[in-house]
């Protein structure tokens, strides 16, 4: 948060992967020189199906979002009152790879919370295998899998948080897990569904990390993956069908210094047209 402010961002979204993790990331890290685990806290605060990683019980992301991560967002809002700071999620998209998603609803209410994102993560994240904790919140976990689960998730957002949510698939060529029919399906489930393409031309390290020769298209073209770069390809095909379809840049810079990887993400996101002033940040925004 401090660096986002010092780099001059007007607003940003905190977005980390769904699933389950054993560390309390707010009090752990290479910079702090310490690793603290959730299950070392007395009493153990973890809710839900018991699962271990590295010898420690994981806390499911829905709980850390609701009970811990959003609290950090609120602290940052108090520290930087002139900035707009959102809680979001890097979704493990079923049947595919990663995607940025967020729900503006509830985040700026009188009693703010990120419960809609927490519920989404429990229901639809491909790495969340909690079957108990979310159920105690009254949430019903999806029983689908793969691409069908992704479509169910997008339709759920459209039904419950229309004009207050977004989903943006990231680096879609990297693992060859997306095809044009998948984007057609997603667009049919939500007419405002859009695609983000990662631009990976900053360094050789970046090209090898995300768009290597094994990626769909074999790499980048002018800094873009083949879904954007190919004339008459996926982008043109979607437009020719009259679909509301956009391309956006994600620049990811990785610096390797003494085996420490520092990542700076800048993502341009488009969403549905929100109805209130605060939610208008979800229309066009940059977050890091």
C-alpha positions in Angstrom: 0.0 0.0 0.0 2.8 2.4 0.9 4.5 1.9 -2.5 1.2 2.3 -4.4 0.9 5.7 -2.7 4.5 6.7 -3.2 4.3 5.8 -6.9 1.4 8.2 -7.3 -1.5 5.9 -8.0 -4.8 7.6 -7.5 -6.4 4.3 -6.6 -5.7 0.6 -6.5 -7.1 -2.8 -5.7 -5.5 -5.4 -3.4 -5.8 -8.6 -5.3 -4.3 -12.0 -4.3 -5.0 -15.6 -5.3 -7.9 -17.6 -4.0 -7.4 -21.0 -2.3 -5.9 -21.8 1.1 -2.7 -20.5 2.7 -1.0 -21.2 6.0 0.8 -17.9 6.5 -0.5 -14.6 8.0 0.9 -12.6 5.1 0.4 -9.2 6.9 2.9 -10.1 9.6 5.2 -12.3 7.5 7.7 -11.8 4.7 11.3 -11.5 3.6 11.3 -7.8 4.4 10.1 -8.5 8.0 12.4 -11.6 8.4 9.7 -13.6 10.0 7.0 -16.2 9.1 3.9 -16.4 11.2 1.3 -19.1 10.7 -2.4 -18.9 11.3 -2.5 -22.2 13.3 0.0 -20.8 15.7 -2.5 -18.3 17.0 -4.4 -19.2 20.2 -7.2 -20.0 19.9 -6.8 -21.2 16.3 -9.0 -18.8 14.2 -9.3 -21.0 11.1 -12.8 -21.9 9.9 -13.7 -24.7 7.6 -12.4 -27.9 6.1 -9.0 -28.8 7.6 -6.2 -28.9 5.1 -2.5 -28.6 5.6 0.3 -27.1 3.6 4.0 -27.3 4.7 2.9 -28.8 8.0 0.5 -26.0 8.9 -3.3 -25.7 8.6 -4.4 -23.3 5.8 -6.9 -20.5 6.2 -9.2 -20.4 3.2 -9.0 -17.2 1.2 -12.7 -16.4 1.7 -12.0 -16.1 5.5 -8.8 -14.1 5.2 -10.5 -11.8 2.7 -13.5 -11.2 5.1 -11.7 -11.1 8.4 -8.1 -9.9 7.7 -7.4 -8.6 4.2 -10.2 -6.2 4.1 -9.2 -4.9 7.5 -5.8 -4.0 6.0 -7.6 -2.2 3.2 -9.5 -0.1 5.7 -6.3 0.8 7.5 -4.8 1.9 4.2 -7.9 4.0 3.5 -7.4 5.8 6.8 -3.6 6.3 6.1 -4.3 7.6 2.5 -7.7 9.3 2.7 -7.3 10.9 -0.7 -6.9 7.5 -2.4 -9.6 5.0 -3.4 -8.5 1.5 -2.3 -10.5 -1.6 -3.2 -10.4 -5.2 -2.1 -10.3 -7.6 -5.0 -9.3 -11.2 -5.8 -7.0 -13.0 -8.3 -9.4 -15.7 -9.2 -8.2 -19.2 -10.1 -10.6 -19.6 -13.0 -12.0 -23.1 -13.3 -10.9 -24.8 -16.5 -8.6 -22.0 -17.4 -5.9 -20.0 -15.5 -6.1 -16.7 -13.7 -8.3 -13.7 -13.8 -8.8 -10.4 -11.8 -12.2 -10.0 -10.3 -13.8 -7.6 -7.9 -17.2 -6.5 -6.4 -17.6 -2.9 -5.4 -20.8 -3.6 -3.6 -20.7 -3.3 0.2 -17.1 -1.9 0.3 -18.1 1.7 0.9 -21.3 1.2 2.9 -21.8 2.6 6.4 -20.6 -0.7 7.7 -18.2 -1.7 4.9 -17.3 -5.3 4.1 -16.1 -7.5 1.3 -18.5 -10.3 1.9 -19.6 -10.6 -1.8 -16.0 -11.3 -2.9 -15.5 -13.7 0.0 -18.7 -15.6 -1.0 -17.6 -15.6 -4.7 -14.2 -17.1 -3.7 -15.8 -19.9 -1.7 -18.3 -20.7 -4.3 -16.2 -20.5 -7.5 -12.4 -20.4 -7.0 -10.8 -23.5 -8.5 -8.3 -23.8 -5.6 -10.8 -23.5 -2.8 -11.6 -26.9 -1.4 -13.4 -25.8 1.8 -16.8 -27.4 2.0 -17.7 -26.6 5.6 -16.7 -23.0 6.6 -18.5 -21.2 3.8 -21.5 -23.4 4.4 -21.8 -22.0 7.9 -22.2 -18.6 6.4 -25.2 -19.8 4.4 -23.3 -20.0 1.1 -23.9 -22.8 -1.3 -20.7 -24.1 -3.1 -20.8 -24.7 -6.8 -20.9 -28.4 -7.7 -19.8 -27.8 -11.3 -16.3 -28.0 -12.6 -14.1 -26.6 -15.4 -15.5 -24.1 -17.9 -19.1 -24.7 -16.8 -18.2 -23.5 -13.3 -16.6 -20.4 -14.8 -19.8 -19.6 -16.7 -21.9 -20.2 -13.5 -19.6 -17.7 -11.7 -20.0 -15.0 -14.3 -23.7 -15.5 -14.4 -23.9 -15.2 -10.6 -22.1 -11.9 -10.7 -24.4 -10.7 -13.5 -27.5 -11.7 -11.4 -26.3 -10.4 -8.1 -23.9 -7.6 -8.7 -24.6 -6.2 -12.1 -22.8 -2.9 -12.8 -20.9 -3.4 -9.5 -18.5 -6.2 -10.5 -15.8 -7.2 -13.0 -14.0 -10.3 -14.3 -10.9 -10.0 -16.5 -9.0 -13.1 -17.6 -5.2 -12.5 -17.4 -2.4 -13.7 -19.7 -4.9 -16.0 -21.6 -2.3 -17.4 -24.1 0.2 -18.5 -21.4 -1.1 -22.0 -20.7 -3.2 -22.5 -23.8 -6.3 -22.9 -21.6 -8.5 -20.4 -23.4 -10.0 -20.7 -26.9 -12.4 -18.3 -28.7 -15.4 -20.4 -27.9 -14.7 -19.9 -24.2 -14.8 -16.1 -24.6 -18.0 -16.3 -26.6 -19.5 -18.3 -23.8 -18.3 -15.8 -21.2 -19.6 -12.9 -23.2 -23.0 -14.7 -23.6 -23.2 -15.1 -19.8 -22.4 -11.4 -19.3 -22.6 -9.0 -22.2 -20.1 -6.7 -20.5 -17.5 -9.5 -20.1 -14.1 -8.3 -21.4 -10.6 -9.6 -21.9 -7.3 -8.4 -20.6 -4.0 -9.2 -22.4 -0.7 -9.0 -20.7 2.0 -7.1 -22.4 5.3 -8.9 -21.7 8.0 -7.0 -23.6 9.8 -5.3 -20.7 12.6 -7.8 -20.2 13.8 -11.2 -21.4 12.9 -12.5 -17.9 9.3 -11.5 -18.4 9.0 -13.0 -21.9 10.3 -16.4 -20.6 8.1 -16.3 -17.5 4.7 -15.6 -19.0 4.8 -15.8 -22.8 7.5 -18.3 -23.7 7.6 -20.4 -26.9 5.1 -22.8 -25.2 2.4 -20.2 -25.0 -0.4 -20.2 -27.6 1.1 -18.3 -30.5 4.7 -19.1 -29.5 5.4 -15.8 -27.7 4.7 -12.1 -28.1 4.3 -9.9 -31.2 5.0 -6.2 -30.7 4.6 -6.8 -27.0 1.2 -8.5 -27.3 0.0 -12.1 -27.3 -1.4 -13.6 -30.4 -5.0 -13.1 -29.4 -4.5 -9.4 -29.8 -1.7 -9.3 -32.4 -3.0 -11.6 -35.2 -4.9 -9.7 -37.9 -8.1 -11.6 -38.5 -7.6 -13.5 -35.3 -9.5 -13.8 -32.0 -9.9 -10.0 -31.5 -11.2 -9.3 -35.0 -13.4 -12.3 -34.9 -15.1 -11.2 -31.7 -15.6 -7.7 -33.1 -17.0 -9.0 -36.3 -19.7 -10.8 -34.4 -20.8 -7.4 -32.9 -19.6 -8.3 -29.4 -18.6 -5.6 -26.9 -15.0 -6.7 -26.6 -12.0 -4.8 -25.5 -8.3 -5.3 -25.1 -6.3 -3.9 -22.2 -2.6 -3.9 -21.2 -1.1 -5.5 -18.1 2.5 -4.7 -17.6 4.3 -6.9 -15.2 7.8 -6.0 -14.2 10.0 -8.4 -12.4 13.4 -7.5 -11.0 15.6 -10.3 -9.6 17.9 -9.0 -6.9 19.7 -11.4 -4.6 17.0 -14.1 -5.3 14.3 -11.7 -4.2 11.6 -11.2 -6.8 9.8 -7.8 -6.7 6.7 -7.6 -8.8 4.8 -4.5 -9.8 1.5 -5.0 -11.5 -0.3 -2.3 -13.5 -3.6 -3.5 -14.9 -6.2 -1.6 -16.9 -9.7 -2.9 -16.1 -13.1 -2.2 -17.7 -16.4 -3.0 -16.1 -20.1 -2.4 -16.4 -21.3 1.2 -16.0 -21.9 1.6 -12.2 -24.7 3.8 -11.0 -23.1 5.7 -8.1 -20.2 8.0 -8.0 -18.0 5.8 -5.8 -18.5 2.8 -8.0 -17.5 4.8 -11.1 -13.9 3.9 -10.3 -14.9 0.4 -11.6 -15.6 1.8 -15.0 -12.0 2.5 -16.1 -9.2 2.2 -13.7 -5.6 1.3 -13.0 -4.7 -0.8 -10.0 -1.3 -2.0 -8.8 
